Amino acid sequence: MKTAAKAIKFAEPAGTELREWAGERVVSQGRRYLKAVDDLRVAADGTLRARVRGTQSYNTEVSFNSGAKWISQCDCPYYWGPCKHAVAVILTYLAALKNDRIPL
């Protein structure tokens, strides 16, 4: 129960907050990768973990810290901030949450 409660915080920020976090261009690109998200899981600490298919398959993690900020890590070559793969993971998770299909 604690995991789901922590993970549910990802649903609180709306599209505006996602665009402020990653930028309009990255969010737009991330939307194109929704079908590329594989094996989405919520870890015990509430971190979202998935593989996202792009030029290669990238390990992507997104967490929500106590300061109400998203933190992402991805092994893709984009180093200028949150990447499209992280956005795709968040959007895929939110869709699963909306459909009552939270991946555990």
N, C-alpha and C positions, 0 to 999 in steps of 0.2 A: 504494500500500500504506500509506503514511503516513497518508493521509486516513482510510481505514477503521480503522486502529489508533486514531487520535484519537477518531473518532466512536464507536467501540465502548465508550468510557468511559460513554456515556449508558446503557448496559445495566446497569452496575454497581449504581446505586442502586435499591433496591426500592420498593414502594408506600409504605412508611412514610416514607422519605426524601422522596418526592414530596409526601406530605401535609404533612410538616414544612416543606418549601420553599414550597408554595403555599397550604396550608390545606385542610382537609377539604371545605369548601363549594366552593372553586374547582376542586379535583380532581373532585368530583362533577359540576360543571357542564362541565368539560373533557371528561369521558367522553362527554357527549351530543354533542360536536362532532367525534367521530372521522370521521364520513362527510363532514364539511365541510372537511377538509384537502385542499388541491389543490397539485399541483406541488411535492411535498416533495423537497428536494435536500440533499445534504451538500456544503458548500463545501470548498475545499482546506484551510482551517484547522480543519475539523471542525465548523463552525457549521451547525446545521440551519436551513434556510430554507423557508418555505411561505406560501401564501395560505390563509386560513381564512375561509370564508363564515359570516357572522353577519348582523347587521342590515345590514352592508356587507361587502365583502371586505377583510380586514385582512392586511397584510404582517407576518409574525411570524418572529422569529429567536430561537434558543436556542443558547447555547454553554456549554461546560464549561471553566472556567478552571483554572489550575494549582493553585489552592487547593481543588480538589474542590468547587466551588460552581457551580450553574447560574446563568446570567445570561440574562435574556430581554428582548427589545424587541418591542413590538407597537404598531401605530398605532391601536389601539382606544382608547376613552375611559377605560379602567380604569387608574388611576394609583396604586393602593394596594398594589402588589406584583405578583407573577406573575399573569398573567391566564389565563382558561380556554382561550384560543387557544394559549398557550404549552404548557399541559398537553396539549392535544389533539395538538400537534405532537410532543411527546415520546412520548406513548402510540402515536401512529401510527408513529413511527420504531421504537419497541421492537417493535411487531407485525411490521413489515417485517424487522427484524433476526432475530426469532424464526423467520420464514418464509424466511430466507436471500434476502430481496429488498431489500437495502440500496439506497436511491436515491442514485445518484451524479450 
